[in-house]
Amino acid sequence: MLHAPLLGRVLLRFDAGKEELHEDLSAAVFSPDGSLWVASDEHHSLERFSPVNPRVFGEHRHFVMADLLGEEIREEVDIEALDFQDGHLWFVGSHSAKRKKPKGKTMVKDLERLATVEHQPWRFLLARVPVPGAAPGSTGPAKLKRAEGREGSGVNVLVELLRQDPHLGPFLAPASPEDPDGALAIPSKDNGLDIEGLAVHGNRIFLGLRGPVLRGHAVILEMEVEEVGNGLLAPRRTKKGSAYHKHFVDLDGLGIRELCRHGEDLLILAGPTMPVDGPIRLFRLHKGLLLSGDTLHPQEKGVLEPLFDLKDGSRDDNAEGVALFSWFEPDDSVLVVYDTPSAQRRYGPDGVLADVFRL
């Protein structure tokens, strides 16, 4: 286990009535004005905090996703990652199917639940919204469009592209042979598609996959998007016709839980693909933002290196969100937020503690 260099903790104080949001934190990012944005993967909202003391974030503001996108949303969006670029807050859903959990009541019902795979269209979301006052020239909200003629299925154009991919396509098989463009058959926790990392660099978007993991190698998807009108984004193809590139990284068999920009490097938070106890480990992919074409990266000094472990198994304190933080000097550390926080991490009825680790 690589020792985690903990500098300290900061407090996130939620408004009364919104305390349940800190049970499922999945993403974090700072905007240029110093505000901390977080998301919960069990809800459909974004939360903003302002620094009120040196180690306390408060003045909680709650933004409902439907208001941000101008569309009615009644189901879980499963926001897994955030980033901020050019006056816009970007966010991505898991793009995953979901297998029901056994509840331990009767064996017959539990077996039925275990055979049930749910498809929730709003999980297939990649979008950006302008943050007022963040930057001049910000455009309105926009989201990645659905595949042509497939609005009803909820599967977007990214999934349609990946279904033709020689590495990832077999994991994106449709649930029904009668609907070859429809819902996914393989759920996220079964090594199916599960997007949990996001980093935006100029007009390039990096998506980190918790699954599938291929022979121990996790996958980062890289693509450019462009506005195509009516508040929609679409992948931009290169001169050679490619809509995306793939970067395979050896993370000790772990999947990607989060991506974070640090200069020209990509910080990669990695953890198990399936719901098992296991390590949560931070890696550095050197010059990850400068990659071109499809690449494969073994662990090697100066290329891809493990930095430290955040934990070594246990059911709580699951690190999910990573954001650059300034403790002593600018960007000298990372702030980490957790899903399923332990009792020791809770602070009163409305607060939860995030960790800060030195880079």
C-alpha positions in Angstrom: 0.0 0.0 0.0 1.3 3.4 -1.0 1.1 5.9 1.9 -1.4 8.7 1.3 0.1 12.1 2.2 -2.8 13.6 4.0 -2.5 17.4 4.6 -5.8 17.8 6.4 -9.6 18.0 5.9 -12.1 20.7 4.9 -15.8 20.9 5.9 -18.6 21.0 3.4 -21.7 22.4 5.1 -25.0 21.6 3.4 -28.3 23.6 3.9 -30.9 22.1 6.2 -33.1 19.7 4.3 -30.3 18.8 1.8 -28.2 16.8 4.2 -28.9 13.5 2.4 -26.9 14.8 -0.6 -23.6 14.2 1.1 -24.2 10.5 1.4 -23.5 9.9 -2.3 -20.9 12.5 -3.5 -19.4 11.4 -6.8 -17.7 14.5 -8.3 -16.0 17.8 -7.4 -14.4 20.7 -9.2 -13.5 24.3 -8.4 -14.6 27.2 -10.7 -12.2 30.2 -11.1 -14.1 32.3 -8.5 -13.1 29.7 -5.8 -16.6 28.1 -5.6 -16.6 24.3 -5.0 -19.1 22.4 -7.1 -20.1 18.8 -6.2 -22.6 16.3 -7.5 -24.3 13.2 -6.1 -24.8 10.2 -8.3 -28.2 9.3 -6.6 -29.9 12.6 -7.4 -30.4 15.0 -10.3 -28.9 18.3 -9.1 -25.6 20.2 -8.8 -24.4 21.8 -5.5 -22.2 24.9 -5.2 -20.3 26.0 -2.1 -18.4 29.2 -1.3 -15.3 29.4 1.0 -16.5 31.0 4.2 -13.5 30.1 6.4 -10.0 28.9 5.5 -11.1 25.2 5.8 -14.9 25.5 5.5 -17.2 25.7 2.5 -20.7 26.9 3.1 -23.4 29.2 1.5 -24.8 26.1 -0.2 -26.7 26.6 -3.4 -28.8 23.8 -5.0 -29.3 23.7 -8.8 -31.8 21.3 -10.1 -30.7 19.7 -13.4 -34.0 20.2 -15.1 -33.7 24.0 -14.6 -30.1 24.0 -15.9 -31.0 22.1 -19.1 -34.5 23.4 -19.6 -35.9 19.9 -19.7 -38.1 17.8 -17.4 -36.1 15.2 -15.5 -37.8 12.8 -13.1 -35.2 10.1 -12.8 -31.7 9.6 -11.5 -29.1 11.2 -13.7 -26.2 9.4 -12.1 -23.7 12.3 -12.5 -20.2 10.8 -12.1 -17.8 13.6 -12.9 -17.5 17.4 -13.3 -15.0 19.8 -15.0 -14.9 23.5 -15.6 -13.6 25.0 -18.9 -14.1 28.4 -20.6 -16.9 29.6 -18.4 -18.9 26.3 -18.6 -19.5 23.6 -16.1 -19.3 20.2 -17.8 -20.8 17.0 -16.4 -21.3 13.4 -17.5 -23.6 10.6 -16.5 -22.4 7.0 -16.2 -23.9 5.9 -19.6 -24.6 2.6 -17.8 -27.3 0.0 -17.3 -28.2 -1.0 -13.8 -28.8 -4.5 -12.3 -31.2 -4.6 -9.4 -29.8 -5.6 -6.0 -31.2 -8.5 -3.9 -33.0 -7.2 -0.8 -32.8 -10.4 1.3 -36.6 -10.8 1.7 -37.5 -14.0 -0.3 -35.2 -16.0 -2.5 -37.7 -16.0 -5.4 -38.0 -12.2 -5.4 -34.2 -11.8 -5.0 -33.6 -14.0 -8.0 -36.0 -12.0 -10.0 -34.3 -8.8 -9.0 -30.9 -10.2 -9.9 -32.2 -11.0 -13.4 -33.6 -7.5 -13.9 -31.5 -4.9 -15.8 -32.8 -1.3 -15.8 -32.3 1.3 -18.5 -32.6 4.9 -17.5 -32.2 7.3 -20.4 -31.0 10.3 -18.4 -27.9 8.3 -17.4 -26.7 8.8 -21.0 -25.9 12.5 -20.6 -22.8 14.5 -21.5 -23.6 18.3 -21.2 -22.3 21.7 -20.3 -24.0 24.7 -18.8 -22.7 28.3 -18.6 -21.8 29.7 -15.2 -22.9 33.4 -15.0 -20.0 35.8 -14.7 -17.4 33.0 -15.1 -16.1 34.0 -18.6 -17.2 36.3 -21.4 -18.6 34.7 -24.5 -20.1 31.6 -22.7 -22.8 30.0 -24.8 -26.0 28.4 -23.5 -26.5 24.9 -22.2 -25.8 22.0 -24.6 -25.8 18.2 -24.4 -24.5 15.4 -26.5 -27.3 14.5 -29.0 -29.1 11.2 -29.3 -28.4 8.9 -32.2 -30.4 9.7 -35.3 -34.0 8.5 -34.8 -33.3 7.0 -31.4 -34.7 9.6 -29.0 -37.0 7.0 -27.4 -34.2 4.6 -26.5 -32.2 7.2 -24.6 -28.9 5.8 -26.0 -26.8 8.7 -27.3 -24.5 9.0 -30.3 -21.4 8.1 -28.3 -22.8 4.7 -27.4 -23.8 4.1 -31.0 -20.2 4.9 -32.1 -18.7 2.6 -29.4 -21.0 -0.3 -30.5 -18.8 -0.5 -33.6 -15.6 -0.5 -31.7 -13.4 -3.7 -31.8 -12.4 -3.4 -28.1 -15.5 -2.0 -26.5 -18.3 -3.0 -28.8 -18.9 -6.6 -27.3 -19.6 -5.0 -23.9 -22.3 -2.7 -25.4 -24.6 -5.4 -26.8 -28.3 -4.5 -26.9 -30.6 -6.1 -24.3 -33.0 -7.2 -27.1 -32.1 -8.7 -30.5 -35.3 -7.1 -31.8 -33.9 -3.6 -30.9 -30.2 -3.6 -32.0 -29.9 0.1 -31.2 -31.6 0.0 -27.8 -30.8 -0.5 -24.1 -27.5 -2.1 -22.9 -27.5 -5.7 -21.9 -24.4 -5.7 -19.6 -24.8 -3.5 -16.5 -22.0 -1.3 -15.1 -21.2 -3.5 -12.1 -20.8 -6.5 -14.4 -17.9 -4.9 -16.3 -20.2 -3.2 -18.7 -19.9 0.4 -19.8 -19.5 2.9 -16.9 -18.2 6.4 -17.5 -16.9 7.9 -14.2 -14.1 10.3 -15.2 -14.2 13.6 -17.1 -11.5 16.1 -18.0 -12.0 18.9 -20.5 -9.0 20.5 -22.2 -9.8 23.2 -24.7 -12.1 21.5 -27.2 -10.9 18.0 -26.2 -12.9 15.8 -23.8 -11.4 12.9 -21.9 -13.8 10.3 -20.5 -12.5 7.7 -18.0 -14.2 4.3 -17.9 -14.7 2.3 -14.8 -15.7 -0.5 -17.1 -15.1 -2.3 -19.2 -11.5 -3.2 -18.2 -9.7 -5.3 -20.8 -7.1 -7.7 -19.5 -6.3 -5.4 -16.6 -6.2 -2.2 -18.8 -8.6 0.6 -18.1 -9.7 2.9 -21.0 -9.7 6.7 -21.5 -11.8 7.9 -24.4 -10.7 11.2 -26.0 -12.9 13.1 -28.5 -13.7 16.6 -29.7 -17.3 17.9 -29.7 -18.9 20.8 -31.6 -22.2 22.6 -31.4 -24.6 21.4 -34.1 -27.6 23.7 -33.2 -30.6 23.5 -31.0 -28.5 23.1 -27.9 -26.9 19.9 -29.1 -23.3 18.7 -29.2 -21.9 16.0 -31.5 -18.5 14.4 -31.9 -16.2 16.0 -34.5 -14.5 13.6 -36.8 -10.8 13.9 -37.7 -9.6 14.2 -41.3 -9.1 10.4 -41.2 -12.7 9.9 -40.2 -12.2 9.0 -36.5 -14.6 10.3 -34.0 -12.6 9.4 -30.9 -9.3 7.9 -29.7 -8.7 5.3 -27.0 -5.9 5.4 -24.4 -5.4 2.1 -22.5 -3.7 2.4 -19.1 -2.4 -0.3 -16.8 -3.9 0.5 -13.4 -3.3 -2.8 -11.7 -6.6 -4.2 -13.0 -8.6 -1.3 -11.5 -11.1 0.8 -13.4 -11.2 4.6 -13.5 -13.2 6.5 -10.9 -12.2 10.0 -11.8 -9.9 12.2 -14.0 -8.4 15.5 -13.0 -6.1 17.8 -15.0 -2.8 18.8 -13.4 -0.7 20.9 -15.8 -0.2 18.7 -18.9 -0.8 15.6 -16.8 -3.9 13.6 -16.1 -4.5 12.4 -12.5 -6.4 9.1 -12.5 -8.4 7.9 -9.5 -8.7 4.1 -9.8 -10.8 1.5 -8.0 -12.5 -1.9 -8.5 -14.9 -2.2 -11.4 -17.3 -4.4 -9.4 -18.8 -3.8 -5.9 -16.0 -5.5 -4.0 -13.6 -4.3 -1.3 -10.4 -3.2 -2.9 -7.8 -0.4 -3.2 -8.6 3.1 -4.3 -5.4 4.4 -5.9 -4.3 7.7 -7.5 -2.1 7.5 -10.6 -0.4 10.2 -12.8 -0.4 9.9 -16.6 2.4 12.2 -17.6 1.5 14.6 -20.5 -1.8 12.8 -20.7 -3.5 15.9 -22.2 -1.0 15.9 -25.1 -1.7 12.4 -26.3 -2.6 11.8 -30.0 -4.0 8.7 -31.7 -4.7 5.4 -29.9 -2.2 4.6 -27.2 -1.3 2.0 -24.6 0.6 2.8 -21.4 2.3 0.4 -19.0 3.3 1.5 -15.6 6.7 3.2 -16.1 8.5 6.0 -14.5 7.8 9.3 -16.2 4.9 7.7 -18.2 2.3 6.2 -15.9 3.0 6.1 -12.1 1.0 5.2 -9.0 1.1 8.1 -6.5 -0.6 6.8 -3.4 -3.5 4.7 -2.0 -6.5 6.4 -0.5 -7.7 3.2 1.2 -7.1 -0.6 1.3 -10.6 -2.1 1.2 -13.7 -1.4 3.3 -17.4 -0.7 2.5 -17.4 3.0 3.4 -15.4 6.1 2.5 -15.3 5.3 -1.2 -13.3 8.1 -2.9 -15.2 9.3 -6.0 -14.4 12.9 -6.7 -11.0 14.6 -7.1 -10.4 18.3 -7.6 -7.1 20.3 -7.6 -6.6 22.2 -4.4 -4.2 24.9 -3.1 -3.1 24.2 0.5 0.3 25.8 0.8 0.9 26.7 -2.9 -1.3 26.8 -6.0 -2.4 23.4 -7.1 -0.1 21.6 -4.7 -2.7 19.1 -3.6 -6.0 17.4 -4.4 -9.3 17.5 -2.6 -11.2 14.2 -2.4 -14.9 13.7 -1.7 -16.5 10.4 -0.8 -19.5 8.2 -1.4 -20.9 6.4 1.6 -19.0 8.5 4.2 -18.1 6.8 7.5 -19.5 8.1 10.8 -16.1 9.7 11.5 -16.4 11.8 8.3 -19.8 13.3 9.2 -19.8 16.6 11.1 -23.0 17.4 12.8 -26.4 17.0 11.0 -25.4 19.0 7.9 -21.7 18.6 7.4 -19.2 16.2 5.8 -15.4 16.2 5.7 -13.4 16.0 2.5 -9.7 15.0 2.5 -6.8 17.0 1.1 -3.7 15.1 -0.1 -0.3 16.5 -1.1 0.8 15.9 -4.7 
